[in-house]
Amino acid sequence: MCYYLKVAATAKQLAEQYQKETSIDFAPGDFNGFDLPQTPLISNEQPDHILLGKWGLMPQWADRDFEARNTLNARIETLSEKASFSPYMANRCLILVSGFYEWQWLDKMGKRKQKYYISTRQPSFALAGIWSLYDRQLTYSIVTTAANEQMALIHNSKERMPVVLSGIQEADWLAGAPISTFRNCVAELDPQMVMEPGKNGQLSLF
C-alpha cells in the first residue's frame, strides 16, 4: 500500500512543471497519510489548476464517526465493489509527488525492516487518485494495484504499489479511460522503469 509521500517541489515549481495555474499555500515535505494531510493534486473537474486535497477520501454519506484513515488507498481491482469508492470512480485526479516510501520486511514477522524511497527521474510525478467533495473539502484516495516484479521485492509483505502515471497516461486517467487499462499496464514492468539501488536503500523508478 502507499501511506507515506514526499513532495519536495514548491507550488510554483509544480505549476511550472505541469503548466498549470495555482494559488495554493503549500509547504514541501514528507507526509504521513495517517495524519490526513493536504497535498497537491490536479482534478478532472479543474484540469488547469493545481489544488490541495485532503488525503483520505470522505464519501458524501459519511458521518462524524467515519474513519478516513481507512480510505487512504483504494484497490484498483475492487473500486466498483466498495461503497466508499464506487460513486467516485469517474472523479479522477493526479496526486503530485516527488516520491513515496515503502518498507521491505527482512524477516517473516516484519520485526526487521528496510526503508526505501521510490522516486522517478522527474522532479515530480503523478499517482492515480480518485476524489470526493465533502463539506466543501476536496478529499482523495491513492489508487493501488498489484506490485510489479521489482516493487514486489521491496513491498514484500503485501506486494502492492500505487498506480504510477507518466506521459499520456496522466491525460488518459483524467479523461476517464477504463480502469482496467491502468490495472493491466502498471502492474507489469515498463521498459522505462529502472530501479537502481542507491545509498540508504534509495531507489529510482523510471
C-alpha contacts under 8 A as a table, 3 or more apart, distances in Angstrom:
res1	aa1	res2	aa2	distance
1	M	73	N	6.86
1	M	144	T	6.66
1	M	158	K	7.33
1	M	159	E	7.90
1	M	160	R	5.25
1	M	161	M	5.64
1	M	162	P	6.88
2	C	5	L	7.84
2	C	72	L	7.94
2	C	73	N	6.78
2	C	100	F	7.36
2	C	101	Y	7.47
2	C	102	E	7.29
2	C	142	I	7.51
2	C	144	T	7.61
2	C	161	M	6.62
2	C	162	P	6.26
3	Y	32	N	6.19
3	Y	33	G	4.96
3	Y	34	F	7.24
3	Y	72	L	7.06
3	Y	73	N	7.81
3	Y	101	Y	7.72
4	Y	30	D	7.32
4	Y	31	F	5.70
4	Y	32	N	4.82
4	Y	33	G	5.91
4	Y	100	F	5.76
4	Y	101	Y	5.45
4	Y	102	E	7.62
5	L	30	D	5.75
5	L	31	F	5.10
5	L	32	N	6.70
5	L	33	G	7.78
5	L	97	V	6.83
5	L	98	S	7.74
5	L	99	G	6.03
5	L	100	F	4.28
5	L	101	Y	6.26
6	K	28	P	7.81
6	K	29	G	5.79
6	K	30	D	4.34
6	K	31	F	6.04
6	K	97	V	6.02
6	K	98	S	5.53
6	K	99	G	5.24
6	K	100	F	5.77
6	K	101	Y	7.96
7	V	28	P	5.35
7	V	29	G	5.45
7	V	30	D	6.38
7	V	31	F	7.80
7	V	39	T	7.97
7	V	96	L	7.38
7	V	97	V	4.79
7	V	98	S	4.89
7	V	99	G	6.98
7	V	124	S	7.69
8	A	28	P	5.02
8	A	29	G	5.75
8	A	30	D	7.94
8	A	97	V	7.56
8	A	98	S	5.83
9	A	12	K	7.92
9	A	13	Q	5.70
9	A	14	L	6.18
9	A	28	P	6.00
9	A	98	S	7.25
9	A	123	P	7.34
9	A	124	S	7.19
10	T	13	Q	5.10
10	T	14	L	6.24
10	T	26	F	7.01
10	T	27	A	6.78
10	T	28	P	5.89
11	A	14	L	5.16
11	A	15	A	6.15
11	A	22	T	7.17
11	A	23	S	7.95
11	A	24	I	6.74
11	A	25	D	7.43
11	A	26	F	6.28
11	A	40	P	7.93
12	K	15	A	5.07
12	K	16	E	6.22
12	K	22	T	7.71
13	Q	16	E	5.09
13	Q	17	Q	6.15
14	L	17	Q	5.13
14	L	18	Y	6.05
14	L	19	Q	7.98
14	L	20	K	7.95
14	L	124	S	7.50
15	A	18	Y	5.39
15	A	19	Q	5.38
15	A	20	K	4.83
15	A	21	E	5.93
15	A	22	T	6.47
15	A	50	I	7.00
16	E	19	Q	5.03
16	E	20	K	6.88
20	K	48	D	5.19
20	K	49	H	5.20
20	K	50	I	6.38
21	E	48	D	6.25
21	E	49	H	4.72
21	E	50	I	6.26
22	T	49	H	5.47
22	T	50	I	5.06
22	T	51	L	6.76
23	S	50	I	7.86
23	S	51	L	7.86
24	I	50	I	7.51
24	I	51	L	6.34
24	I	52	L	6.68
26	F	39	T	7.74
26	F	40	P	7.96
31	F	35	D	7.83
31	F	37	P	6.72
32	N	35	D	5.62
32	N	36	L	7.34
32	N	37	P	7.21
33	G	36	L	5.20
33	G	37	P	6.43
33	G	55	W	6.38
33	G	56	G	7.59
33	G	69	R	7.41
33	G	72	L	6.61
34	F	37	P	7.95
34	F	69	R	5.78
34	F	72	L	7.94
36	L	54	K	6.24
36	L	55	W	5.12
36	L	56	G	6.19
36	L	68	A	7.70
36	L	69	R	7.19
37	P	54	K	5.64
37	P	55	W	5.71
38	Q	52	L	5.81
38	Q	53	G	5.15
38	Q	54	K	4.22
38	Q	55	W	6.07
39	T	52	L	5.30
39	T	53	G	5.60
39	T	54	K	6.56
39	T	55	W	7.22
39	T	95	I	7.70
39	T	96	L	7.76
40	P	50	I	6.36
40	P	51	L	5.59
40	P	52	L	4.61
40	P	53	G	6.33
40	P	95	I	6.43
40	P	96	L	5.75
40	P	97	V	7.96
41	L	50	I	5.62
41	L	51	L	5.41
41	L	52	L	6.02
41	L	53	G	6.52
41	L	93	C	6.50
41	L	94	L	5.36
41	L	95	I	4.60
41	L	96	L	5.47
42	I	46	Q	6.98
42	I	47	P	5.84
42	I	48	D	7.64
42	I	49	H	6.32
42	I	50	I	5.05
42	I	51	L	6.17
42	I	93	C	5.39
42	I	94	L	5.09
42	I	95	I	6.85
42	I	96	L	7.73
43	S	46	Q	5.39
43	S	47	P	5.45
43	S	49	H	7.95
43	S	50	I	7.92
43	S	51	L	7.84
43	S	91	N	7.54
43	S	92	R	6.00
43	S	93	C	4.18
43	S	94	L	6.47
43	S	131	W	7.83
43	S	174	L	7.15
44	N	47	P	5.07
44	N	91	N	6.73
44	N	92	R	5.59
44	N	93	C	5.97
44	N	174	L	5.09
44	N	175	A	7.03
45	E	91	N	7.78
46	Q	49	H	5.76
47	P	50	I	7.81
47	P	174	L	7.94
52	L	138	L	7.35
53	G	137	Q	7.43
53	G	138	L	4.90
53	G	139	T	5.10
53	G	140	Y	6.41
54	K	57	L	7.58
54	K	137	Q	7.38
54	K	138	L	6.13
54	K	139	T	4.50
54	K	140	Y	6.23
55	W	72	L	6.16
55	W	139	T	5.81
55	W	140	Y	5.23
55	W	141	S	6.25
56	G	68	A	4.75
56	G	69	R	5.82
56	G	70	N	7.32
56	G	71	T	5.03
56	G	72	L	4.44
56	G	73	N	7.72
56	G	139	T	6.02
56	G	140	Y	5.40
56	G	141	S	5.49
57	L	68	A	6.18
57	L	71	T	5.54
57	L	72	L	6.73
57	L	84	S	7.96
57	L	130	I	7.98
57	L	131	W	6.38
57	L	132	S	6.32
57	L	139	T	4.75
57	L	140	Y	4.30
57	L	141	S	5.23
58	M	62	A	6.37
58	M	66	F	7.87
58	M	68	A	6.23
58	M	71	T	7.71
58	M	84	S	7.66
58	M	132	S	6.50
58	M	133	L	7.57
58	M	134	Y	6.07
58	M	139	T	6.19
58	M	140	Y	7.57
59	P	62	A	5.33
59	P	84	S	5.69
59	P	85	F	7.61
59	P	132	S	6.50
59	P	133	L	7.92
59	P	134	Y	6.87
60	Q	132	S	7.51
60	Q	133	L	7.32
60	Q	134	Y	5.76
62	A	65	D	7.71
62	A	66	F	5.65
63	D	66	F	5.52
67	E	70	N	5.84
67	E	71	T	7.75
68	A	71	T	5.31
68	A	72	L	6.88
69	R	72	L	5.58
70	N	73	N	7.53
71	T	74	A	6.51
71	T	84	S	7.78
71	T	141	S	6.00
72	L	140	Y	7.46
72	L	141	S	4.93
72	L	142	I	6.28
73	N	141	S	5.11
73	N	142	I	4.75
73	N	143	V	5.75
73	N	144	T	6.50
74	A	78	T	7.87
74	A	79	L	6.63
74	A	85	F	7.33
74	A	141	S	6.02
74	A	142	I	6.00
74	A	143	V	4.73
74	A	144	T	5.99
75	R	78	T	5.62
75	R	79	L	6.11
75	R	143	V	5.79
75	R	144	T	4.99
75	R	145	T	6.05
76	I	79	L	5.40
76	I	143	V	5.88
76	I	144	T	5.78
76	I	145	T	5.69
76	I	179	I	7.29
76	I	183	R	6.47
77	E	80	S	8.00
77	E	145	T	7.18
77	E	183	R	7.28
78	T	81	E	5.20
78	T	82	K	6.56
79	L	82	K	5.77
79	L	85	F	5.66
79	L	86	S	5.54
79	L	89	M	7.04
80	S	83	A	8.00
80	S	85	F	6.96
80	S	86	S	4.54
80	S	89	M	7.40
81	E	85	F	7.83
81	E	86	S	6.36
82	K	85	F	5.38
82	K	86	S	5.67
83	A	86	S	5.66
83	A	87	P	7.20
84	S	87	P	7.32
85	F	88	Y	5.46
85	F	89	M	6.53
86	S	89	M	5.49
87	P	90	A	7.69
88	Y	91	N	5.01
88	Y	92	R	7.88
88	Y	130	I	6.41
88	Y	131	W	6.50
88	Y	132	S	6.57
89	M	92	R	6.94
89	M	130	I	6.47
90	A	130	I	7.66
90	A	176	G	6.24
91	N	130	I	5.36
91	N	131	W	5.48
91	N	132	S	7.07
92	R	128	A	7.51
92	R	129	G	5.91
92	R	130	I	4.64
92	R	131	W	6.36
92	R	173	W	6.65
92	R	174	L	5.33
92	R	175	A	7.99
92	R	176	G	7.11
93	C	128	A	6.31
93	C	129	G	4.90
93	C	130	I	5.55
93	C	131	W	6.64
93	C	173	W	7.69
93	C	174	L	6.21
94	L	126	A	5.32
94	L	127	L	5.64
94	L	128	A	5.28
94	L	129	G	5.77
94	L	170	E	7.16
94	L	174	L	7.59
95	I	126	A	5.23
95	I	127	L	4.92
95	I	128	A	6.31
95	I	129	G	6.22
95	I	142	I	7.50
96	L	124	S	6.41
96	L	125	F	5.69
96	L	126	A	4.75
96	L	127	L	6.61
97	V	100	F	7.53
97	V	124	S	5.32
97	V	125	F	5.58
97	V	126	A	6.24
97	V	127	L	7.47
98	S	119	S	6.23
98	S	120	T	7.53
98	S	122	Q	7.92
98	S	123	P	6.08
98	S	124	S	4.41
98	S	125	F	6.23
99	G	117	Y	6.67
99	G	118	I	5.38
99	G	119	S	4.30
99	G	120	T	7.17
99	G	124	S	7.55
99	G	125	F	7.83
100	F	117	Y	5.82
100	F	118	I	5.39
100	F	119	S	6.75
101	Y	115	K	7.02
101	Y	116	Y	5.63
101	Y	117	Y	4.65
101	Y	118	I	6.10
102	E	115	K	5.99
102	E	116	Y	5.35
102	E	117	Y	6.65
102	E	118	I	7.64
102	E	154	I	7.09
102	E	155	H	6.17
103	W	113	K	6.01
103	W	114	Q	5.42
103	W	115	K	4.48
103	W	116	Y	5.96
103	W	154	I	6.61
103	W	155	H	6.01
104	Q	113	K	5.39
104	Q	114	Q	5.07
104	Q	115	K	6.43
104	Q	116	Y	7.53
104	Q	153	L	7.47
104	Q	154	I	4.78
104	Q	155	H	5.26
104	Q	156	N	5.93
104	Q	157	S	7.34
105	W	108	K	6.97
105	W	109	M	7.74
105	W	110	G	4.94
105	W	111	K	7.49
105	W	112	R	6.14
105	W	113	K	4.64
105	W	114	Q	6.64
105	W	154	I	7.87
105	W	155	H	7.56
105	W	156	N	6.43
105	W	157	S	6.51
106	L	110	G	6.56
106	L	111	K	7.67
106	L	112	R	5.24
106	L	113	K	5.32
106	L	114	Q	6.97
107	D	110	G	5.45
107	D	111	K	6.61
107	D	112	R	6.04
107	D	113	K	7.73
108	K	111	K	7.94
109	M	112	R	7.96
110	G	113	K	6.26
110	G	157	S	8.00
114	Q	201	G	7.33
115	K	201	G	6.54
116	Y	154	I	7.62
116	Y	200	N	7.66
116	Y	201	G	5.08
116	Y	202	Q	5.30
116	Y	203	L	6.72
117	Y	201	G	7.06
117	Y	202	Q	4.91
117	Y	203	L	5.85
118	I	202	Q	6.59
118	I	203	L	5.05
118	I	204	S	5.74
118	I	205	L	6.09
119	S	203	L	6.58
119	S	204	S	5.00
119	S	205	L	5.29
119	S	206	F	7.96
120	T	123	P	7.45
120	T	124	S	7.54
120	T	125	F	7.20
120	T	204	S	5.39
120	T	205	L	4.66
120	T	206	F	5.28
121	R	204	S	6.97
121	R	205	L	7.32
121	R	206	F	6.37
122	Q	125	F	6.48
125	F	164	V	7.86
125	F	165	L	7.34
125	F	166	S	7.18
126	A	164	V	6.22
126	A	165	L	5.49
126	A	166	S	7.00
126	A	170	E	7.27
127	L	142	I	6.90
127	L	143	V	7.56
127	L	162	P	6.49
127	L	163	V	5.65
127	L	164	V	4.75
127	L	165	L	5.78
128	A	142	I	6.11
128	A	143	V	5.55
128	A	162	P	7.37
128	A	163	V	5.46
128	A	164	V	6.45
128	A	165	L	6.57
128	A	170	E	7.99
128	A	173	W	7.29
129	G	140	Y	6.49
129	G	141	S	5.52
129	G	142	I	4.51
129	G	143	V	5.22
130	I	140	Y	5.54
130	I	141	S	5.57
130	I	142	I	6.82
130	I	143	V	7.17
131	W	138	L	6.85
131	W	139	T	5.50
131	W	140	Y	4.16
131	W	141	S	6.52
132	S	138	L	5.98
132	S	139	T	5.39
132	S	140	Y	6.31
133	L	136	R	5.91
133	L	137	Q	5.48
133	L	138	L	4.66
133	L	139	T	6.14
134	Y	137	Q	5.10
134	Y	138	L	6.43
134	Y	139	T	6.99
142	I	162	P	6.75
142	I	163	V	7.92
143	V	162	P	5.87
143	V	163	V	5.93
144	T	160	R	6.63
144	T	161	M	5.44
144	T	162	P	4.07
144	T	163	V	5.27
145	T	160	R	5.75
145	T	161	M	5.64
145	T	162	P	6.09
145	T	163	V	6.12
145	T	183	R	6.28
145	T	186	V	7.56
145	T	187	A	6.45
146	A	159	E	6.25
146	A	160	R	4.69
146	A	161	M	6.22
146	A	187	A	5.58
147	A	150	Q	7.68
147	A	151	M	5.43
147	A	152	A	5.13
147	A	155	H	7.80
147	A	159	E	5.13
147	A	160	R	4.40
147	A	161	M	4.96
147	A	187	A	5.75
147	A	188	E	7.94
148	N	151	M	5.40
148	N	152	A	5.93
148	N	161	M	7.87
148	N	186	V	7.44
148	N	187	A	4.83
148	N	188	E	5.04
148	N	189	L	5.74
149	E	152	A	5.27
149	E	153	L	6.86
149	E	188	E	7.20
149	E	189	L	6.72
150	Q	153	L	5.40
150	Q	154	I	7.10
150	Q	189	L	7.64
150	Q	195	M	7.50
151	M	154	I	5.14
151	M	155	H	6.07
151	M	156	N	7.95
151	M	159	E	7.29
151	M	160	R	7.78
151	M	161	M	7.10
152	A	155	H	5.21
152	A	156	N	5.23
152	A	159	E	4.76
152	A	160	R	7.01
153	L	156	N	5.31
153	L	159	E	7.80
154	I	159	E	7.97
155	H	158	K	6.32
155	H	159	E	5.14
155	H	160	R	6.59
155	H	161	M	7.71
156	N	159	E	5.08
163	V	182	F	7.40
163	V	183	R	7.84
163	V	186	V	6.20
164	V	186	V	6.91
165	L	169	Q	5.48
165	L	170	E	5.54
166	S	169	Q	5.43
166	S	170	E	5.85
167	G	170	E	5.90
167	G	171	A	7.52
168	I	171	A	5.32
168	I	172	D	6.15
169	Q	172	D	4.92
169	Q	173	W	5.95
170	E	173	W	5.25
170	E	174	L	6.41
171	A	174	L	5.24
171	A	175	A	6.03
172	D	175	A	4.96
172	D	176	G	6.38
172	D	177	A	5.45
173	W	176	G	5.41
173	W	177	A	5.67
174	L	177	A	7.64
176	G	179	I	7.98
177	A	181	T	7.21
178	P	181	T	5.58
178	P	182	F	7.59
179	I	182	F	5.68
179	I	183	R	6.57
180	S	183	R	4.96
180	S	184	N	6.18
181	T	184	N	5.65
181	T	185	C	6.38
182	F	185	C	5.30
182	F	186	V	5.81
183	R	186	V	5.91
183	R	187	A	6.24
184	N	187	A	5.73
184	N	188	E	7.13
185	C	188	E	5.79
186	V	189	L	7.32
186	V	190	D	7.66
189	L	193	M	6.63
190	D	193	M	5.07
191	P	194	V	7.52
192	Q	206	F	5.14
193	M	205	L	5.45
193	M	206	F	3.57
194	V	204	S	6.53
194	V	205	L	5.29
194	V	206	F	4.77
195	M	203	L	5.62
195	M	204	S	5.01
195	M	205	L	5.09
195	M	206	F	7.04
196	E	202	Q	7.91
196	E	203	L	5.30
196	E	204	S	5.55
196	E	205	L	7.73
197	P	201	G	6.19
197	P	202	Q	5.96
197	P	203	L	5.14
197	P	204	S	7.52
198	G	201	G	5.67
198	G	202	Q	4.83
198	G	203	L	5.98
199	K	202	Q	5.75
